[in-house]
Structure formats: C-alpha cells, structure tokens
Amino acid sequence: MKQSGQHIIIDAFECKEDVINDADKLEEELLSAIDALDMEVISSHFHRFEPYGVTGTIIISTSHFSIHTWPENGYAAMDLYTCGTQDLLPQVEILLRKLGAGKVNLYEVKRGSEKVNYPEMKQILNPGGRKLKSQTDANKAALTQFRKNKGNSWDRIQLKQILDGKFQNIHQTKSEFQDILLMEATDIRLYLDQELQFSSLDERCYHEALIHPAMSLAEKRENVLILGGGDGLGLREVLSYSEVKSVDLVDIDPIIIKFSSTIPEMVSLNKGAFQDPRVTVHNQDAKQFLSDIQKTYDVIIIDFPDPVNELLAELYTTEVFNDVLKSLKKGGMIVCQSNSPEDAPEVYWSIGETFKSAGLKPVPYQVIVPSFGLWGFHLASHDEIDTLRLEITAKQTTLPEDLQTLFIFSEEVLKKKQSAVINSMKENLTLHELYKKSLTNYDRAN
C-alpha cells in the first residue's frame, strides 16, 4: 500500500480565552484554513457549552478537522487528518496564531503505510506572538556573561550545556572577587533498574565522546551498527554525518524504543532520530543479532548497560567480541562504553583485555561526564589505531580542544590494569562479580 495522508494532533496551551470560547469564530477560522488548502467541505457542526467550551467537527472530502476547547484553562485540542497531498502545517501555524496560542505540542503521523510510524513530535513556542512570562532575558544575560577562561574545563562544559537549555536565572552579579551565578536547572533523567543512564544536563559529554572518535577514525562511515542505545542519543550523533547511508540499531526492549520515539521530551533530546529513513530498529537480543547477521559495518558502536548481573556480563565477552569482529569491515572502527576507569578499574581494563582476546587491537580513552565522573571507552579495530589521526569535523560542543588528552590516564588508574581479566562465557564469566566488587569498594570509600 502506498503511503498516503497526513494526520496532525495538536495540544495548544495559553490560548486566548475569548477566541476559543466562540463557536462561530472557531468554525470560521477552521473553514478559512480548509478553503486556503483548496479542500472540499461536506458538512460542519460546532456547539458551544455554557459557560465554557466549544466542540466542533468539519467533515471534508479527504477526512476531517475537529477541535475541542477548555477556555477556562486556555487549552484547545485539535485533530486534523487528510488523505490528500496538501501540506497542512503552513495553515496550522496560521490557525495557531489566530488562537493566540503560547505553547503547542504537535504530533504528526504519516498514514497509509504498513511500516509502523511513530508520531513525529514538534514543540512550537509562542506561535501567537504574545509576550510570554519567561526567563529569556535573564538567560541571554547569563550567556553573554559566561566566560570561557574561568572555572575548571568540565564544569564550564556542563554549565554551557545548561545555559543552552532551560534554566531559571535566580540571581547573577559580580563581586570584587568573582562572578556569581545562582540558578535553578531542571533535567530529564533515565533510570533502568534504578541505574542512572543519563541526565539531559550533560548527556552530550558522554554521547559525543562515545560516537565522534570512532566515526572520525573509521576509513568510511556509510553503514553503522549500534548495539544498545535505545534512547536514540548516540544515534542522534551518528546521523549528524551526511555520509551515513544506513544505521541498524539493536535494542532488546521495544518499550525503550517506543517512548524514545514518541515522548516529546525524548524526541526533543534525540532530535527525532528514529524518524530518519536511514534508521532500521531491531528489537532483538544483541548476541542473537550478531550470530545471525551476514552484513558488515564501517562503524560498530557498543552502548550496552553496565555489567550489573550475569546476563549483562555476557555481552562483554570474548565470544560476543568475536562476532563483532566478524561484522567489522577492514578499516572499520569499534567503540565500546566500558564503565569508569576510576570507580570500576578492574571492569574497565578487563573489557580492553577481552577485546584483545578476540583478536582486536583496543585503545582506551576517557572523559569526564559530570553526572558520573571519569568515564571510559575503548576503541578497537582489525589493525593498530593511530590516535594522532583523530580530527573531529562534526559539530560537537563537549570534547577537549586537544583530543590527545582523551588518551592520557593517571598513574593510579594505569596501575589497576594489572588486575584485568578476560571475560569469557565458556571459561571465566566474572565481569559482573568485578562490577559488584567495585560498588562495594566505592560504598566503603564514601
């Protein structure tokens, strides 16, 4: 069946009460939009409730336009569908301005395809053009006064991420001794089994470090495999490369994929990555996918959860890394999130040793993610990796100017390397035990 039709669902907030409580006015505005789209009206019926509220539906030859309002709350809900070829969005924006909407959540679904299409969510701020209560001016002031040469580099990175997002500037001044900024910032956090996966305040520190070194060092980056990463945040970074032709994303949990594709806050964070036609999602166990797949990839990104139990520890084994190696093209690059080299050094270095046992040549590197502290990764390839070639041309905001600092470890962290083991399903599945040991040590130290 050929894809056909545009379905738009709208939540419009902060609308003008007098407008959305006037049935005749609303009918006139919706009919005007339909006329501008050159669509045929079959029937129209609008009803006003006392003292507040309007409901109305216009049947058109290609389906319908409907609206229901709560004027006392400044809220209007709309459902617009046509199987025609006209683009509804320009007229929708005009209609929202006439309603005086201050904030809009808009969900667009492409209809008429057998492929599952999750809604594409868009947020439209102040389409009505009214003066809204906000911290815009204060935020601009904070951004203007933000100085790159003060504070430690990682706090500056996190602060810049906050200033680029949503926050409230409570008080900002300058004393004889220092710049003073008191702010309230809210973040979005994902927990899986009570384990923090990311905070929106600094997730870019993690995901840019995970994606860009491997993508930059690979000879090609046309075909990419992501194992894990169902939140779509790493996928967002991969899709920033125009050379990418296809991405297979493998995540065992379809619920993670669904909410990352449909919940507005997640869609906004991952920039609608799952709507990109280059992306194919596989709701499948990664081990099974790797054993079955015949395809090879330029870049393979391993973004598995930490090895908190035996089942997850099986993902970081010689056997799995052997299958990863078989799926990697010559000149290709692998990257694997590898836990903290500071808080879980035995886990971190054991992942590197396990890569070696599979015939790969790993290179360790690290960054600071403020929510997690020092965090480690491993690059790996068929051949020795020349990190001096690393040059990142993609747009990013958190990686250090001197990229070679990524590969420098303290003596204390390097000493822990001698405790590394090879994690194997057949002979020595112990990574989860090392992880538990690191948690015990961390709890004692704190």
SVG drawing of the C-alpha trace seen along z (x, -y; Angstrom):
<svg xmlns="http://www.w3.org/2000/svg" viewBox="-25 -45 77 68">
<polyline fill="none" stroke="black" stroke-width="0.4" points="0.0,0.0 1.4,-3.4 1.9,-5.8 -0.8,-8.5 -2.1,-11.0 -1.1,-13.5 -2.5,-13.3 -1.8,-16.1 -2.8,-16.1 -2.4,-19.3 -2.3,-20.4 -2.4,-24.2 -1.8,-25.9 -2.2,-29.5 -4.8,-30.3 -6.9,-33.4 -10.0,-32.6 -12.4,-34.7 -11.3,-33.2 -11.6,-29.5 -14.9,-30.1 -16.5,-31.4 -18.0,-28.6 -18.8,-30.8 -15.2,-32.3 -13.6,-28.9 -15.8,-27.5 -14.9,-30.5 -11.1,-30.1 -11.1,-26.3 -13.2,-26.8 -10.8,-29.5 -7.8,-27.1 -9.7,-24.4 -10.5,-26.9 -6.9,-28.0 -5.9,-24.3 -8.5,-24.1 -10.3,-21.1 -14.0,-20.3 -16.3,-20.7 -19.0,-18.1 -20.5,-19.2 -19.7,-21.3 -21.2,-21.3 -20.0,-23.4 -21.5,-23.6 -20.8,-25.9 -21.2,-24.7 -22.3,-27.1 -20.4,-28.8 -17.2,-27.4 -16.1,-25.2 -16.6,-24.5 -16.6,-21.3 -16.7,-21.2 -16.1,-18.9 -15.8,-19.7 -16.1,-16.7 -14.1,-17.2 -13.9,-15.0 -10.4,-13.8 -11.4,-13.2 -11.9,-15.8 -10.9,-18.8 -12.0,-18.8 -11.5,-20.9 -12.4,-20.8 -11.6,-23.6 -11.3,-24.3 -11.3,-28.2 -11.0,-28.4 -7.7,-26.7 -6.6,-28.3 -6.4,-24.9 -7.5,-23.6 -7.2,-20.1 -7.3,-19.6 -7.3,-16.5 -6.7,-17.2 -6.5,-14.5 -6.4,-14.4 -5.5,-11.7 -4.8,-14.4 -1.5,-15.7 -1.7,-19.2 0.8,-20.1 -1.4,-21.1 1.4,-22.7 1.5,-26.2 -2.2,-26.7 -1.9,-25.1 0.6,-27.7 -1.7,-30.5 -4.6,-28.9 -2.5,-28.7 -1.6,-32.4 -5.3,-33.3 -6.0,-31.3 -3.2,-33.2 -1.5,-30.0 1.5,-30.5 2.9,-26.9 2.0,-24.0 2.8,-20.3 2.2,-19.0 2.3,-15.3 2.4,-14.4 1.9,-10.9 2.4,-9.7 -0.6,-7.5 -1.2,-4.7 2.0,-2.6 2.3,0.9 5.5,-0.1 5.0,-1.3 5.1,-5.0 5.6,-6.6 4.4,-10.2 6.9,-12.9 6.7,-15.5 7.3,-19.2 7.2,-21.9 6.2,-25.4 6.7,-28.2 4.7,-31.4 3.0,-31.0 0.5,-33.6 3.3,-36.2 2.2,-37.3 4.6,-38.5 5.1,-35.4 6.3,-35.1 9.8,-33.6 13.4,-33.8 14.5,-34.7 16.2,-38.0 17.9,-36.6 19.1,-33.6 20.6,-35.8 22.3,-37.8 23.8,-34.7 25.0,-33.5 26.5,-36.9 28.5,-37.0 29.6,-33.4 33.4,-33.4 35.3,-30.6 38.5,-31.3 37.2,-30.7 36.4,-27.6 37.6,-24.1 37.1,-22.9 34.5,-20.2 32.3,-22.5 32.4,-25.0 31.2,-22.4 28.3,-21.4 27.4,-25.0 27.4,-25.8 25.0,-22.8 22.7,-24.2 22.8,-27.7 21.9,-26.4 18.8,-24.7 16.1,-25.5 17.0,-27.1 16.0,-29.9 18.4,-32.6 17.7,-33.3 20.5,-35.8 23.5,-37.0 26.1,-39.6 29.8,-40.3 31.7,-40.9 35.1,-42.3 36.4,-38.8 34.3,-36.7 31.4,-36.2 28.3,-34.9 25.5,-33.0 22.7,-31.3 20.4,-29.2 17.8,-26.6 18.1,-23.9 15.8,-21.0 16.9,-17.9 15.5,-14.8 16.9,-11.6 16.6,-8.0 16.9,-5.2 16.9,-1.5 16.5,0.8 17.4,-2.2 20.7,-2.7 21.1,-6.3 21.6,-6.1 21.8,-9.8 21.0,-13.4 20.0,-15.8 22.2,-18.4 25.4,-16.6 24.5,-13.6 26.3,-15.2 29.6,-14.8 29.0,-11.0 27.5,-10.6 29.8,-12.9 32.8,-11.0 31.2,-7.7 30.4,-8.5 32.8,-11.0 36.3,-9.4 35.2,-6.1 33.3,-7.9 36.2,-10.1 38.9,-7.4 37.0,-4.9 38.0,-4.9 34.3,-5.0 31.1,-5.7 28.4,-4.7 27.0,-1.7 26.8,-1.8 25.7,0.7 24.6,-0.5 24.2,2.2 22.1,0.8 21.4,-2.9 17.7,-2.7 17.3,-6.2 18.5,-7.5 21.1,-9.9 24.1,-8.2 22.0,-7.7 21.5,-11.5 25.2,-12.0 25.7,-9.3 23.1,-10.9 24.9,-14.2 27.3,-12.7 26.0,-13.2 28.0,-10.2 25.9,-7.8 23.6,-5.7 22.2,-3.2 22.1,-2.6 21.0,0.7 20.1,0.1 19.7,3.2 17.9,2.9 16.2,5.8 13.5,3.6 10.7,2.3 9.3,0.1 12.5,-1.9 12.3,-2.4 8.7,-3.4 9.0,-6.0 12.2,-7.4 10.3,-7.8 7.1,-9.3 7.5,-11.0 8.1,-14.7 10.9,-15.3 12.8,-12.3 12.1,-13.2 13.4,-16.7 16.6,-15.3 17.4,-12.8 16.2,-15.2 13.7,-12.8 16.4,-10.3 14.1,-7.4 12.1,-9.2 15.2,-9.3 14.7,-6.9 18.3,-5.7 17.5,-4.0 16.3,-0.4 15.4,0.7 15.8,4.4 14.1,5.3 16.3,8.3 18.9,9.7 22.3,8.3 24.0,11.7 21.5,13.3 21.6,10.5 25.4,10.7 25.3,14.5 22.7,14.3 23.8,11.2 25.7,11.6 26.2,7.8 29.4,5.9 29.8,2.4 32.1,-0.5 31.5,-1.5 30.1,0.6 29.0,-1.2 28.5,0.8 26.4,-1.1 25.4,1.8 24.3,1.2 26.9,1.7 27.5,5.4 25.5,5.4 24.4,9.0 25.5,12.2 23.1,11.7 24.6,8.3 28.2,9.5 27.6,12.0 27.5,9.0 31.1,8.1 32.7,11.5 35.3,12.9 32.5,14.7 30.4,11.6 33.5,9.6 34.5,12.4 31.1,11.9 31.6,8.1 34.9,8.6 33.3,10.7 30.9,7.9 33.5,5.2 34.8,4.1 38.5,3.7 39.4,0.1 36.3,0.1 36.2,-1.0 34.5,0.3 33.8,-1.7 32.5,-0.3 31.4,-2.1 33.5,-0.5 32.5,-1.9 34.6,-4.1 38.4,-3.6 38.4,-5.3 35.5,-3.8 35.5,-0.3 39.1,0.1 39.0,3.9 35.8,3.8 37.3,1.1 40.6,2.8 39.1,6.3 36.9,5.1 40.1,4.0 41.8,7.3 38.7,9.2 38.8,7.2 42.5,8.4 41.4,12.0 39.0,11.7 41.9,10.6 41.1,6.9 43.6,4.1 42.0,1.8 42.8,-1.7 41.5,-3.1 40.3,-6.6 38.3,-8.6 36.3,-11.8 34.6,-13.4 30.8,-13.2 29.8,-15.4 26.9,-13.2 29.1,-10.1 32.7,-11.4 35.5,-9.9 34.1,-7.6 35.9,-5.2 35.6,-3.8 37.6,-1.5 38.2,-1.9 39.1,1.3 39.9,2.3 41.5,5.0 44.7,3.0 46.7,0.7 44.9,-2.6 46.9,-5.8 45.1,-8.2 47.3,-11.1 45.0,-10.9 42.0,-11.9 40.4,-15.0 36.7,-15.6 34.9,-17.7 31.4,-17.0 29.6,-19.6 30.1,-18.9 30.4,-21.0 32.0,-19.0 35.2,-17.3 38.5,-18.9 40.4,-21.1 43.4,-18.9 42.0,-15.5 45.1,-13.6 44.3,-14.3 41.5,-11.7 44.1,-9.0 46.1,-10.1 45.5,-8.2 46.8,-8.9 49.4,-6.6 47.0,-5.5 44.4,-4.4 47.1,-2.7 48.3,-0.6 44.9,1.1 45.4,2.6 47.4,5.5 44.2,6.7 42.4,7.1 40.9,10.5 39.5,11.9 35.7,12.2 34.5,15.4 31.2,17.2 33.0,20.6 35.8,20.1 35.6,17.1 32.4,15.1 33.3,12.8 32.7,9.2 29.5,8.9 31.4,10.0 34.1,7.4 31.4,4.8 29.8,5.7 33.2,5.6 33.8,2.1 30.4,1.0 31.4,2.3 34.7,0.5 33.0,-2.7 30.5,-2.5 33.2,-1.9 35.2,-4.9 32.1,-7.1"/>
</svg>
